[in-house]
Amino acid sequence: MSFHDRYGSDVLSGGRTHARPSLPRVPARPGLVVEVVETGYVGAIVRVEKAAGGFSMVLEDRRGTRVSFPLGPGYLIDGRPCELTRPGPRAQSPAAGGTAGTAPGRTASGSRRVADARARVARGSRIWVEGKHDAELVERIWGDDLRIEGVVVEPLGGLDDLPDRIAEFGPDAQHRVGVLADHMVTGTKESKLARRVMDDPAWKGNVRVIGHPYVDVWQAVRPAVVGIEAWPRVPRGEDWKTGVLRRIGWDHADHRDVARAWVRILRSVTTIADVEPQLSGRVEELIDFVTVNRH
């Protein structure tokens, strides 16, 4: 496999020759997250194995897809170019993945946990959610995955300003926007706005708005996780969160009680199994949408 060298000669050198600085040599240890310069493929090293003409490594991306690449130059770690080398015998990974004597582990979303992974520098694409609680729940479950992918989750504060925010952002194929909307029902003002944004020819195909059926993201947490049988029904016109707290017997005097209730709910969530699939499926779809051009 050949690699395009995007760190080539200095075009301003005036024809003078200089010794090119050598790349840092990094052992290809299992669990290390690397990016392939030529293709943008990002994955964690699963193992190093002998191949024709030398050694290769197997990378696994967040979807579980595994691809082999030769050791050598042409890779980035935390955005910095390096040359990957064969690790010492003790660092070799068994075929099942993970370092010798340890299980690979899983993140809260169920993805394979990458040992000692650092957050990547934020990339161009974004996931927008309606409010602060939505962002905190997404971070709670998918935070490890999003940091490896370099995707930032930002609260919008509602959908009314979505067209202006999209126009200001200026999506394109490398800067996509995925939007998670509360209580998206066909025929509503919100659903029509979402369709208008996605159909705009200026960024068609680079914006996706996906709604979940819940009035509020609280309702996407499985009731049993917070010790109730079901989320109560709250009549129209009554503040939903206060109404819920009143009916389940939690303090509900003011916004401070609401904030404390959310902390209690959020702490009860530890894995993707603690939220309803109508939410988790939508979030996974958005993550795939904003990262699809990187792999």
C-alpha atoms as one frame of an Amber mdcrd trajectory, in Angstrom:
protein
   0.000   0.000   0.000   1.337   3.432  -0.917   0.670   6.627   0.955   0.426
  10.205  -0.251   2.914  12.286   1.700   1.087  15.430   2.743   4.116  16.443
   4.846   6.391  16.724   1.813   9.022  19.224   0.760   8.807  22.894   1.613
   7.656  24.749  -1.533   9.238  27.946  -0.193  12.699  26.453   0.224  13.958
  28.004  -3.039  15.428  24.730  -4.227  17.686  24.287  -1.238  17.826  20.815
   0.210  17.401  20.144   3.895  17.503  16.972   5.860  13.893  16.045   6.471
  13.107  15.653  10.170  12.446  12.043  11.022   8.976  11.030  12.149   8.520
   9.880  15.726   8.464   6.081  15.890   5.553   4.737  17.915   5.054   1.051
  18.809   1.736  -0.220  17.397   0.326  -1.293  20.740  -3.199  -2.756  20.991
  -5.787  -0.150  21.922  -3.902   2.778  20.361  -6.222   4.929  18.190  -4.679
   5.940  14.872  -5.792   7.671  11.682  -4.705   6.589   8.205  -3.490   9.730
   6.415  -4.418   8.585   2.915  -8.022   7.556   3.603  -8.989   9.195   6.911
  -9.886   5.781   8.364  -9.811   5.883  12.176  -9.577   2.802  14.339  -8.038
   1.181  17.372  -5.208  -1.293  16.914  -6.454  -4.805  17.627  -3.278  -6.766
  16.885  -0.065  -6.815  14.882   0.625  -9.802  12.641   3.172 -11.027  10.133
   2.380 -10.233   6.508   4.062 -10.506   3.120   7.128  -8.292   3.180   6.909
  -7.371   6.866   4.242  -6.772   9.486   0.732  -5.348   9.378  -1.744  -4.203
  11.989  -5.487  -4.754  12.235  -7.555  -1.644  13.017 -11.139  -1.765  14.310
 -13.402   1.260  13.874 -16.372   2.225  16.086 -18.723   0.030  14.042 -16.609
  -3.071  14.678 -15.237  -3.202  11.099 -11.662  -4.482  10.932  -9.136  -3.531
   8.232  -5.430  -4.398   7.881  -2.744  -1.783   7.185   1.065  -2.114   6.910
   3.285  -0.793   9.655   5.377   2.234   8.777   4.774   5.930   8.038   1.477
   7.443   6.895  -0.428   7.598  10.195  -1.590  10.217  12.673  -1.942   9.944
  16.435  -3.843  12.821  18.031  -3.396  14.678  14.739   0.404  14.292  14.688
   2.249  12.313  11.972   4.194   9.268  13.077   5.704   5.992  11.954   4.182
   2.894  13.522   6.596   0.127  14.412   6.321  -3.436  15.604   5.804  -3.505
  19.392   7.766  -5.724  21.739   6.508  -9.265  22.408   4.734  -8.309  25.643
   2.554  -5.759  23.838   1.194  -8.188  21.262  -2.527  -8.708  21.467  -4.218
 -12.104  21.430  -6.500 -12.750  18.489  -9.562 -12.095  20.597  -8.469  -8.470
  21.092  -7.229  -6.584  24.135  -3.877  -6.726  25.829  -2.574  -9.989  27.196
  -4.442 -11.054  30.306  -7.141  -8.352  30.068 -10.610  -8.206  28.560 -11.195
  -5.480  25.948 -14.158  -3.942  27.846 -17.052  -1.925  26.530 -18.160   1.692
  26.663 -21.592   2.686  27.999 -22.916   2.566  24.426 -21.724  -1.028  23.961
 -18.782  -0.164  21.687 -15.392  -1.712  22.322 -13.538   0.440  24.861 -10.235
   1.791  23.567  -7.549   1.657  26.232  -5.931   4.991  27.105  -7.719   6.755
  24.245  -7.454  10.528  24.204 -10.157  12.862  22.969  -9.582  13.826  19.338
  -9.480  17.432  18.246 -13.046  18.397  17.265 -13.789  17.758  13.605 -16.082
  19.753  11.341 -19.332  17.870  11.874 -21.737  18.454  14.761 -24.652  16.820
  16.518 -27.207  19.317  17.810 -29.789  18.482  20.455 -32.615  20.619  21.779
 -31.507  21.198  25.350 -28.860  20.827  28.016 -30.382  17.636  29.460 -30.393
  16.007  26.021 -26.706  16.848  25.595 -25.830  15.469  29.029 -27.657  12.192
  28.409 -25.949  11.724  25.034 -22.593  12.429  26.673 -23.384   9.984  29.475
 -23.835   7.069  27.079 -21.952   7.949  23.900 -19.266  10.287  25.248 -16.369
   7.858  24.770 -17.390   7.153  21.160 -17.878  10.824  20.340 -14.505  11.841
  21.756 -12.724   9.228  19.651 -14.634  10.403  16.575 -14.000  14.077  17.388
 -17.720  14.922  17.264 -19.100  17.749  19.411 -22.668  17.684  20.791 -24.231
  21.123  21.255 -27.628  22.158  22.700 -29.820  24.321  20.462 -32.365  25.542
  22.973 -35.252  24.603  20.658 -35.842  24.174  16.928 -37.260  27.611  16.091
 -33.857  29.022  15.155 -32.689  25.898  13.331 -32.797  27.354   9.762 -30.697
  30.354  10.833 -28.237  28.161  12.743 -27.869  25.845   9.738 -27.306  28.788
   7.380 -24.685  30.217   9.736 -22.900  26.857  10.030 -22.907  26.196   6.260
 -22.924  22.369   6.098 -21.083  20.475   3.372 -19.856  16.915   2.857 -17.045
  17.360   5.403 -19.078  19.457   7.850 -22.343  17.656   8.425 -25.017  18.461
  10.971 -27.213  15.879  12.682 -30.107  17.161  14.797 -31.939  15.190  17.500
 -35.399  16.657  18.100 -37.861  16.028  20.930 -41.402  14.784  20.284 -41.225
  14.855  16.497 -44.749  14.099  15.217 -45.728  14.044  11.539 -47.611  17.138
  10.421 -46.487  19.406  13.256 -44.727  22.738  12.813 -41.485  21.112  13.947
 -41.685  18.274  11.433 -42.377  20.703   8.568 -39.441  22.872   9.633 -37.183
  19.811   9.744 -38.247  18.756   6.253 -37.682  22.268   4.891 -34.176  22.366
   6.318 -33.220  18.938   4.971 -34.636  19.702   1.506 -32.793  23.005   1.110
 -30.619  22.560  -2.017 -27.762  24.522  -0.403 -27.008  21.648   1.984 -29.284
  18.782   0.938 -27.764  15.480   2.017 -25.514  17.098   4.616 -28.179  17.840
   7.244 -30.347  15.255   8.950 -33.029  15.983  11.528 -34.260  12.942  13.441
 -36.955  13.029  16.077 -37.711  10.735  18.974 -41.301  10.305  20.211 -40.785
  11.547  23.774 -42.135  14.820  25.143 -38.836  15.297  26.966 -35.588  13.352
  27.048 -36.361  12.364  30.668 -39.067  10.114  29.252 -36.492   8.247  27.150
 -34.925   6.844  30.325 -36.500   3.516  31.213 -38.836   4.055  34.212 -37.507
   1.084  36.158 -34.037   2.620  36.117 -35.251   5.513  38.295 -37.490   3.322
  40.447 -40.941   4.057  38.976 -43.387   1.867  37.094 -44.046   4.361  34.312
 -43.615   8.010  33.427 -46.899   9.669  34.387 -49.131  11.466  31.912 -49.149
  15.239  32.314 -52.055  17.242  30.832 -51.367  19.854  28.157 -50.784  23.289
  29.628 -49.015  21.987  32.718 -45.249  22.122  32.932 -44.218  18.588  32.064
 -41.228  18.167  34.359 -42.903  19.722  37.383 -46.004  17.653  36.692 -43.969
  14.468  36.518 -42.191  15.192  39.791 -45.467  15.972  41.528 -47.036  12.691
  40.391 -44.088  10.466  41.337 -43.701  12.101  44.726 -40.404  13.931  44.264
 -39.746  17.515  45.354 -41.080  19.917  42.742 -41.284  23.408  44.293 -39.038
  25.219  41.805 -36.344  24.910  39.156 -33.809  23.808  41.768 -35.892  20.711
  42.502 -36.108  20.039  38.771 -32.323  20.333  38.482 -31.795  17.966  41.416
 -34.252  15.488  39.916 -32.362  15.483  36.631 -29.068  14.811  38.415 -30.740
  11.860  40.128 -32.118  10.548  36.827 -28.858  11.008  34.955 -26.838   9.223
  37.635 -29.145   6.226  37.317 -28.153   5.787  33.664 -25.030   3.681  33.239
 -25.397   1.909  29.869 -27.340   2.110  26.633 -29.728  -0.497  28.056 -31.034
   2.141  30.482 -32.663   4.198  27.730 -35.430   3.325  25.304 -34.392   2.022
  21.863 -36.443   4.786  20.215 -33.790   7.172  21.535 -30.643   5.061  21.305
 -31.371   4.073  17.712 -31.782   7.704  16.684 -28.525   8.765  18.329 -26.600
   5.895  16.724 -28.058   6.896  13.346 -26.882  10.480  13.783 -23.375   9.408
  14.833 -23.122   7.266  11.701 -24.443  10.144   9.571 -21.897  12.728  10.731
 -18.944  10.313  10.594 -19.724   8.375   7.406 -17.221  10.222   5.197 -14.297
   9.556   7.510 -14.036   5.805   7.073
